[in-house]
Every structure is written in C-alpha cells, then in structure tokens.
C-alpha cells in the first residue's frame, strides 16, 4: 500500500500575502467548513444523514481528498442565545482559483437548505503544501 503524507504550513505571515512558498511546496487554498449538527426543530442531524451529505454533495466537488473531524462547538444565534451542539469540521486543500470557492459556496448553500441551518462557518486561507 502506498501512503501519501501531506505537509501544510498554514497561516504563516512569511508565506502569506503573495510571497513564494518554501522550496518543495506549492501555494494552495485551505478551506475549513464548520457544520453544526442541530436542527431548528430541536432534532439532530444523524450520522447517516451527514455521511449521505458528504457523499453526494462534498466529495463530488473535491474528489481528490478532504478530512472530516467530529467535535463539539458553540455559537451565538441571531437572537443572541448561545447554543452548544455537535459539529463536523471539513478541511480541504485545493489549487487556488474561483472553481474551489464556487464549490464551497454550493456546499454551504446545500447544507443550509437541506438541514434548515442559519449558516455554515467558512474559513478560507492559503497554505504551502507538499505531497511526499
């Protein structure tokens, strides 16, 4: 079995703002998407429903790979109430360009529509990556 290791240097001022990446790395875009697992009716998004969303909405747009982490989060809703809920964090590295951003927008919009969500937190940055 062939293993692929990815190294990413994220958020380093030295490489941000248009400066070149260190030798042996390339500048890519990093997307972090935070998905809450509570629904407006008080129910929770099941693991099965999450896996289906990942398979039919996220993976087709980023078939080369991504990482999903499970966690617990909290946020303040539009009424000012602090809510706590289970969450999924999807991390994607992709070559820079408008295509990736459009795909992220489509993923977020579909999640909000399908699961009656107020929003999906999106963090977009750049990283110097190497696959070795």
N, C-alpha and C positions, 0 to 999 in steps of 0.2 A: 504494500500500500504506500503510495506516495503522499507525503504530508507537505502542506504549504503553510509556511509561517508568514504572517503579515506584521510589519512593524509600522507604527504610525506615530509621528511626532505632531501632536495637536496643540494648538493654542500658543505656540512659541512665538513671541514677538519677533525674534530674529528671522523667522521664515514667513511670517505673515506680511501683509501689505505689499505683495508683489515681489518680494525678494526671492532669489533662487533657493531651491531646496538643496540640502547637502548631497554630495556625490552619492550615487547609487539609489536615490529616492526620486519620486515624482510628486508633483503637487496634484492632489485630488480634492474633491469636495467631501466633507463629512456631514452627514445628516443624522440627527438624533430626533426621533419621534417618540413622544410620551403619550401613551394611550391609557386613559382611565377605564376601569372595568366596572364601574357602577352605572346604572341606567337611571333616567329621570323618574321612572315609576318605582324606584327603590330596589329593583332587582339587580342582579349582577350578570355580566356577560360571561357565559360559560366558557370553559377551556375549549370545548368542541367548536363553539361559535367563533372564538378567537382563531383557532387553527384553520377554520374554513376561510375567514377573512384574510389571514396570512397567505393561504394557498391560492385564493382566487383574485386577490387584489394587490398584495405587496410583491410576492415572488415573481409574477409575470412581468412586473415593471423593473425588477432588479434581480434577474435570474443568476447573475454571477456570484451572488452571496450577500449575506447580511447576518447580523447577530441579534438575538432576542433575549432580553433579560427580564425576569419577573421581579417585582418589588412591591413596596407599599409607599404610597405618596399622599400628599395633602395639597389642597389648593383652595383659594377663595372664589366662590361662585359669584355670579353677577348681583346677587342680593347681599353679598358681604359675609355670608356664612362660610366658615372653614369646614371643608369636607375631607374625610380620610377615606381612601379606597385602595384596593389592589390596582396594580398598574403593570403595563408592559412597556419596555424601552426597546425600540428597534434602532440599531446603529447600522448605517450603510455608508460605504465609501464608494464613490463613483468618479469617473473622469469629470472635470469641470464642464459646464455648459448648461444651456437652457433646458435641455431634454430632462435632466435629472430633477431640476426644480419643478417642471411641469408634472412629472411623475409624483413627486412629493405632495404637490397641491392636490392631485387627483386622489391619492391615497387618503389624505386628511379629510377631504370632502366626502368620500365614500364612507369613512368610519363615522363621521358626524351624522350623515344621513341614515346609515344602516342601524346605528345603535343610539340614536337620539342624544348625541353629545353636544355640549356647548362649543367645545373646541378640542383641538389636538395641539399640544405644545410642540413646536418645531424649532430646533436649534441647528443652524447652518454655519459651518466654518470651513477652514481649509486645513489640510494636513499634508505632511510629507510622508509618503508611503513607500514601502519596498516589499516585494513578494520574493521570498527566498527559501 
